[in-house]
Amino acid sequence: MNVQFKKGVLELCVLVLLDKQDRYGYELVQRISDQIEISEGSVYPLLRRLTKEEYFTTYLQESSEGPSRKYYKLTDKGREYLHELIAEWHEFTRGVNQLIKEGEHIE
Amino acid sequence: MNKKQFLQQLDDSLQKLPHDERRDILQDYEEYFTIGLEEGKTEEEIAVSLGSPRQIGKELSASHQVEKAHTTATARNVMRAVWAVIGLGFFNLVIVLGPFIALVGVLAAGWAAGGAFVVSPLLVLFSNLVNWGTFQWFDAFVSIALCGIGLFIVIGMFFATKAITKGFLRYLKFNASLVKGGLRHD
């Protein structure tokens, strides 16, 4: 898939994953790369940017296995933004699906 | 590439960032390596899955430069931001450098015209000193009128420069986020 396009979707994926619970960076990256092929390193710049935009806050928490991990928590502003993105996504996929359906019809 | 090499390359490409931020970024990636190793991956595997540290560094630097130019829009900061965004890829070379050169050209032309108008009385004076005895009142009045118009142009250019700089920075920001994270709505 096109790289530019995928990076936009990445933002949506990260926000969705943080909607129900706080997660740390590694976990986010793994969850996403289980489903979509991504360049895993590009998630951190995204996390930093979204944190600066105040969509997340971060905190450190000790883990049982080793050093403390940085957790990301969705803010109200972030949740609002997520809902916008989801609405856009549905609209977008609906449009594309419609086009695909029409295309198949002609053949 | 192992962990040390990855972090070293990333650190090298983050030299323009403030110390605190750089350390923070490196910590993020270190954490990533640590957890990956706990899960039984090798350093090499993790480095490969992360992608190019230089590209990551470029993205982070560009984002930082644009942010900085936004808060303090000095000519130097703006130039740096432009270069950083251009560095993200060939795509940006075309859609950033083109408008940038055009805007700089328009602004330079405006300032040059305004400046020339303002100093036109001096030019008349100078010309009369050089070619003594060719003085004409017409020249003097026209040059004074031009000087007045020139002052308005210069004042106009001052605000135009400010507005264009601001607009262009927004475009840069939009552009950097387009490459990094798709379209966003502010």
Interface residues (C-beta under 8 A of the other chain):
Chain A: Q4 F5 K7 G8 V9 L10 E11 Y24 G25 Y26 V29 S33 S39 E40 G41 S42 Y44 P45 L46 L47 R48 R49 K52 E65 G66 P67 R69 K70 E84
Chain B: I25 Q27 D28 Y29 E31 Y32 T34 I35 G36 E38 S49 L50 G51 S52 P53 Q55 I56 E59 L60 S63 E67 S177 L178 V179 K180 G181 G182 L183 R184 H185
